[in-house]
Amino acid sequence: MTKRNPKPKVRVQDIARAAGLSNATVSRVLNGSERVRANLHERVIKTALKLGFEVERRNDSRIIAFLLSNRAVLHPFHSAVLVGAEAHCAANDFGVLFLPLQYSPKLPWDQLVIPRLLQNRRVVRGVIAAGTNFQNLLDALTDRRLPIVCLGNNIVGDWRSDQYSSVFFDDIGGVQEATSYLLSLGHRDIWYIGNLHLTWFSRRCQGYRRAMEEAGLPPLIRDLNIDNTEDLGYLATKSILSEGRPMTAILAGDDTTARGAYRALADNGLKIPADVSIIGVNDTIEASALIPPLTSVRVFTDQLGKQMAELLLKQISRLDSQPQVVTLPTRLIRRESCGPAPQGEPLALKQEARAS
């Protein structure tokens, strides 16, 4: 029996020769250096993989970064996403490094101050881009050759979505379902309140518009450019009431906005849901803690984090993998904040009677 010769080991010199590059350039790429142009980096990786060189073994770090941009460090929604990502990484023997970042969308990508731990791919293998992000950050991370997975719902402005793996949750469909639920209860004067300058509020408004237009009703939208979402809910609701506009239900862009609407209705002596029904989005812990408990569109945050981590680990193991997009469903959680549309006298007349 003839003994087979073992497959020869692929060396840096072999890759350099096949790629038409110097040994030094190939070595820098394989060791995670940033001092190589993107096109040369791509040529080295493709050549190495074609020759059967196991690129991932050159970097034995098992840490990814959860980069929370332009949001509060203890933001409840993103904290829950982080928990899901950590659980999946732990099951696959990876650690998660939490890094907060504040940056301006107006800065060119090469002027952004990126956390130093992301400067070397031998420390951090990839990034989950959570929080509120813009194309300039994605460009800065791409320049460092870091695999990235984005929370697609929260990227503001035009971005090259086809170039990045991303995970979305179906907030558009969820809000459309929520609006249809209010319509089924007999509501017709349903207001959407939010800040349409922010991507997530704008996306959710699309679902609201669809349901209202399918029912043959005009959308009623109160758009205020206010960053504090509880104040947004309070001021938007107060302004509608002060104008005496018909209103039997509110679709708030998120749960904190709904909490502001609760305060405004209470200030005007109005009851939930007897006078006005309310629905929020995200189904955070505060939704069930409100009185009455808030009907809300649930986002499965733990699964959101798990899917983002799973896509990122796939990218790390296969550097030549193509971008993938995953969309997770949402679910309407019905609670006591919704009831049948009130009959009888208009809301404005009720307010006048209670004030006198």
N, C-alpha and C positions, 0 to 999 in steps of 0.2 A: 504494500500500500504506500502510495507516494505521499509524503508529508507536505502539507501546504505551507508555503511561505507566509508569515504573518504580514498583514497590510502595513506598508511603511508609514511611519509617523509623519504627519504633515508638519513642516517647520515654518518659522517666520520667513525664512529665505525662499521657500517654495511659494508662499502666498505673494511675496514681493515680486518674484519673477513672473508669476502668472498675471498679476495685476499691472505690471510695468511700473512699479513704484520702488522706492528705496526701502531697505530693511528698517531704517529708523522711522519712516512714516508708518509702516505697518505696525511696528512695535508700539508707537504712540497710540494708534487707534485701539489696538487690543488691550492696552492698559488704561483706557478710559480718558486719555488726555483730550483737552478741548482744542489744542493747538494744531488742528487739522481741518481743512476746509470740508464742508458738508459733502461735496461731490466725491472727494477722495475717500472720506470715511465710508460712504455708501459703497464705493468700488471695493474697498478692502473687505468689508463685511460680506458682500455678495461672493467675492472670490473665495474667501475663507470657507463659507458654507458650501460652495460648489466643490471644493477640494475635500470636504469632510472634516474640516477643523472645527472642534467643539468650542465655539466662541464663548458660550456662557461659562465655561469652566475657568476662563481667565479671570473671572471676577467672582469671588466666593462670598461677597457680602450678601446677606439675606435680609435687607432692610428696604422698605419703601417709605416714601414720605406722603403724609396726608396734609396737603397744603390748603389751608383755610384762608381764602383771600377776601379782604374787604368786608369782613363780618365780625361780630362780637365773638370773643374766644369761647364763651359758654353758650353760644347760640343753640337752642334746644333741638332744632331740626337737624343741623349739621352734626351735633354731638351724637344723635341717634344713628346717623349715617356712618360716623366713625366707628361706633360700636360694631356695626355689621361688617365693616371692612376688617377690623381687628380680629374678629372671630374667624373669618375665612383665612386670613393670613396665618393666624396661630395654628389652624388645622393643617397648613401647608408649610410649617416651620419657617415662616417669615415674621419679622417684627415690623411694627408701624411706628414711624417717627412723626409726631404732630408738630407742624410748623405754621404759625400764623403769619400773615403777610398783608400789609397795607401798601397799595400802590395806585398811581394815577393812570387812567386809560389814555391820557394825553401824552404821556412820555413815550418817546421812541423805545422800541424793545431793547436796544443795546445800551440804554441809559437806566434801565430798571435795576434796582439793588436787590439781587436774589440772595436768599439765605446762603451763607458760606457752605453749609453742609451739602448743598446741591451743586457745588462747583466741581465735585469730583465723583464720577460714576462708580468709583471703587468703594465709596461710602454708601451712597443711596442708589438703588438699582432702577427706580422709576417713581412716578409721581401721580397721585390722585389729585386732580385739580377741582377742589370743592370751593364753596363760598360763591362770591360774585366775581366773574373773570371776563377778560377782554383778550382780543387777538394778540396784543403786544406781549402779554405774559406767555402765551402759547409759543410765540416766536422765540422768546428768550429761552424757554425750556428746550425747544427743538434745536436751537443753536448749540446747546450743551449735550445733544444726542441722548436726552433722557426719554425713555418711553413714557407716554402720558395717556391717562384716561380721564375724560372730562365729565362733569355733571352737566349734561347738555342743556337742561332747562334754565340754568343760571349763567349762561354766557351772553353778555350784553353786546348788541351791535352786530354788524356783519362779521362772520368768521368763516374760516375755511373748514367747514364741518366734515368734508369728505376726506380730510387728511388725518383725522384723529379718531381713535376709538372713543366712544361716548355712551353714556347710559342716560336715558330719559325716563320720566314717569309721565303717564298720560293725564296731565292736569287738564288739557283741553277737553278730552272725552269725559273726565270726571265732573267738570263744571257743567258741561252740557247735560249730563245725567241729573245733576243736582237741580238745575233750572227746570228740567222736565218734571222732576218730582214736585216742585212748587206749583207748576202749571196743573199737575194732576190734582192738587189740593184746591184748585179753583182760583189761584192767584193770577192776576193779570198785570197789576202795577208792581212789577219786580224790578228793583234797582240793583245795578252792579256798582260797587264802590271799590276804588283802588287807585294806584299810581301807575298810569300807563307808560310812564317813562322807564319803568322797571320791567325787564323782560318777562318775569314770571306773572306779574299782574296783567300784562298785555296778552300773554298766551291764554290765560284763564278767561279773559274777556272774549276771546274768540269762541270758546265753548258756549258762553252765555249768549252771544249774538246768534249763534247757530240755532239754539233752542228757541229763542224768541222769534226769529225770522221764520222758522219752520211752523211756529204756531200762528203766524200772521200778525205778530205784535211788534211795535216799535221798541228797539232797545232803549233802556233808560240808564244812562251811565253818568256817574259823578266821579270825575277824574281830578284828583288833587296831587300836585307834585310836592309831597311831604315825605321825608325819610322815616320819621317815627310813625309806624303803622297803626299804633293804638290811637294817636292823635288824629291820624288820617281818618280812621273809622268814626271817631267822635265828631270831627268837624264836617265830614261829608254828610253824615246823618243829620246833624243840626241844620246844615244849610238847606237840605231838602225839606225838612220840617218847617223852617222859617219861611220858605217860599210857598208853603201851603200846597205842595205838589201831591197828587195821589200816590200812596205807597202802602202796600199791604205786605211786602216781603223785601228782604235785602239778601243779596248774594255778595258776601264780603270776600275780597281777594285772598285773605288768609285769616287764621284764627285770631291773631292779635288785632287785626282790623275789625273783626266781628266783636271783640271785647270792647273796643271803642264805641261801636254802635250800640251795644248794651247800655253803656253809660249815658249816651245821648238820649236814648229812649226813656231811661229811668228819670233823667232830668226833666223830661217833658211829661212825666206822669203816665207813660204808655207801658203796656204790659206785653211780655213775650210769652206765648205766641198769640194771645187773644187779639192784640191790635196789630202786631207786626211779627212775621216769622223771619228767622235768620238762619243762614247756612254759611259756614266757613270752609277753609281749605287747609289741609295738612294733617288734621286730627292730632294735634299735639296734646300733651297732658292737660293743658289748661282748658281744652274743649269740654272734657267731661267734668271739669271742676267748676265751670260757670253755672250760674243759677238763672234760668233752667239750663241743664246740660245742652251743649251746642251740637246740632247736626253738622257734620263735617265730612269733606272728601278725604278719605284716608290715603296717605302715601306710605307704602311699605318701606320705611326708611332702612330697616335692617337688611332687607333684600337689595335695596339700592346700593348700600355699602358693599354687600357681598358680591354683587355683579360687577361693580367697579374694580374691586380687588381681583376678582377672577379674570377679567379681561387684561388687567395689568400684568398678572403673573404669566398669562399666556404670551403676552408680548415679550416679557423678559426671557422666557424659555425659547422663543422663536423670534429672533431679531428681524427675520424677513417676513413676518406675518403682516397681513393686510388689515387696515382699520376695520373695526366692527362697530355696529350700532345696535343697542338693545333698548327696547321700550317696555317698561313694566306697567301693568294695569293699576288702576286705583279702585277704591270701593267707597260708596256712599254709606256712611254710618248714621242711621236715623236716630235722633234723640228728641227731647221734649221741646226744643226751640222752634219746631214747625207744627203748624196746625192748619185747619181749613181757613180759607180766606174769609175775613170778617164780613158780615152782611149788615146792611143798614146805613147809617149816616157816615159821610166821609171822615177820614182821619182828621182833617183840619178842623171840622166842627167839634169832634170829640175833644181836641186839645183846647178849643175855646171854652167849651163847657166846663172842663176840669180846672181851667185857669180862673174862671169866674166864681 
